[in-house]
Amino acid sequence: MIVSKNICKSYGALKVLKGIDLTIEKSEVISIVGPSGAGKSTFLQILGTLSRPDSGEVLIDGVSVFDLNSDRLAGFRNRHIGFVFQFHNLLPEFTALENVCIPGFIAKGDKRTTTKRAKELLDFLGLSNRLTHKPDELSGGEQQRVAVARALVNSPEIILADEPSGNLDSLNRTELHKLFFKLRDEFKQTIVIVTHDENLANMSDKKLTMIDGTICSC
């Protein structure tokens, strides 16, 4: 599903990524761990096409994504990749349902179909009684589940999560961890998670360690 070949990235004189080769199979749950500053989030942003590498290639389902022009790349990202971040990034003026619908509307999906899909996802995530609540009326765990539903609304093949449980208490953290595997089993997504949480990392199909811009075998 995802292949990265010799991915390099620098910011000025600082070499952040130093030639990363990685293959991720369909429906795998992969975690990437390592110390702060190792390059984990930078690599995830490149896999998600939010940032371009200085050199190297990323193929997603056989498509060399950085060969696409900006418009086609944005469309590809919207259809094929869902994102979950540590900070939920929900829009405060919109309800839970409206927040979930936004990527579908951006993709110019049918309004009725997108809304139906959003309601189904929120119900699947145990939030059917929270559709009309705005973010400040939701708990941290509920906000993160809304963010997960938003990531899923366009039925992407890939979910990328950057420290998704970093702001949650232990109970909600455990529930979110279980949710990723439930999603994989239910929707067959490929999931890549950057995390400092060893418990989550150890639950994954594969745990990778990044140190100083490279993925090591330690």
N, C-alpha and C positions, 0 to 999 in steps of 0.2 A: 504493500500500500504506500509506504514512504521509503524513499532511498535518498540518502545524502552522500555526495561524493566530494571529498577533499574540501570541505567548507572552511573558508578562512574569513576572518573579519577583524579589522583593526579600527581603533579610534585614535587618530594621530599616530604617535609612536607606540601606543599600547596595543599589543597583539592580544585580542580577546579570544579568538578561536583559531586553532592552529592545525587545520586540516582534518576535519571530522568526517569519517566514513561510518555510515550506519544504515542498516536495513530493518524496517519494522513491518511485520506481517499484518494482514487484515485481521481485525478483531482481537489483536493483542492489547493488553494493558501494560504499558511501559512506564517505569518511573526513572527519573534522573535525579540523582542526589549529588551532593558535594558542597564544599565550603562556599560562603558568600564570595562573589568575585570570580568564581571559576568559569563563568560564561554560560551558565545554564539558561537563564532567561533570554540572553542574546540568541542562543541556538534555537530556543523555542520560537522566538519571534521570526527567525528565518524560516523555520519549518512551516510557520503559519503565514508566510509571505508578507508579514508586516514590515520586515526589514530585508534588504538585499545583501547577500554576501559580497565580499570583495572579489572572491573567486570560488569556483566550485559549482556544483549543480544539485538541485533538489528536484526529484521526480515524485509526483503524487499520482498514484494510479496510472503510471506510465506517461504522464504529462510533465515535460520539463518547464516548470512554472515560471522561471525567470526569463524564458524566451517569449512570454506573452507580453503584450503592451500593457500600459497601466490600466486602461479600461477593462480589457479582457481579464487581467489578473484580479482586479477588484471583483468582477463578476464571478470568477472561479472561486475566490475566497469565500464570497457570500454563500455560494451554493454548496461547497464541499467541506468547509472547515467551520467548526464552532469553537468559541473561546470561553473559558471560565477563569476569572482572575481572583486574586486574593481580595481585592476591593471590588464589590459587586458591580459598580458602575451602572446602577439602575438610575433612570431619569426620575428625579423626585416628584415632578409634576404629573407623572403618569401612573396609572394603576398597575398592579401586577400583570393583569391580562394585557394591557396596552404595551408594557415593557417587553413582554414575550413576543408580541406580534411584530414589533418594529423590524427585525431582520427580514421577515416575510414580506412586509410592505416595501422595504428597500429593494427586494428581489422582484418587485412588481407581481407578487402572487395575488391570486383572487382573494379579496377581502374576507368573504364568507369562509372559504376553505382554510385560510390562514388562522382566522379566529377559532374555527372548530378545532384545528390542530393544536393551537395554544391551550384551549380549554382541556383537551384530552391530556396534554402533557402535565398541566398543573394538577389535574385530577390524579394522574399516575404518580406524581410527586407528593400527593397528600395535601394539596393546597386548593382544593375545589371550593372551600369556604373563604378563600382569601382573594378571589378574582378582582374585587373592586377596591382592595386596600392599596394604599400608596406605600412606598418603601419605608417611610418613617412610622408606619403603623404595623410593621412586620418585625419579627425578631431577626437576629443575625443569621440564624440557621434558615429561616424562611426566605430571607433575602437571597441567600446563596442558592437555594433551590429554585427560586425564580430565575436567577442568573443561569442555572443549568438548563431550565426549560427554554430560556431564550436561545441558548447555544444549540438546542436541539430542534428548534421550530422549522428550520429548512431541511431537516433530515440529512445532515451532513454525514459523510463517511468517517470523518475524523473529528475528535474532540481534543483540544489542547488546553491544559489547565496549568496555570502558574501559581503555585502556593495556594491552592483553592481552599485549604482548611486553616490557613495562617491566622485568620481573625476569629475563629470559632472556638467555643469552649469544648471540653473533652467529649461531652455527650453528642453535640452536633458534629464534631469532627469524626467521631466513629460512624455516625449515621451517613455522613457525606461519603466516607470511604466505602461503606457498603453499597451506596448508591451507584458509584462508578461501575462496580462489577454487575450490578443489576441492569444498568444501562447496556453494558457490553453484551450480556446474555439476552436482553430483550430486543435490542436494536442492532446488534452486531457491529457497533462502532469500533474503530481503532482509537485508543485513548493514550495520550502521552502526557505525563504529569511531572512537572518540576516541583520538588518538595524537599523540605528539611525534616519531614515527619517520617521517621524510620519505620513506624508501624504500617503506615500506608505503603511505603516503598517495599516492604517485605511481603505485602499481600499481592503485589503485582506479578504478572507473568514473567517479567524480566526487570531486574534492577541494574541500572547503569550508573557508574560513578564518574563524575567529571571533575578533573583537577587541572588547574592552570591551562584551560582552553583545549584540553584533550579528554577523550573518553578512555579511561584506563580499565584494566582487567582486574583491579584489586577488589 
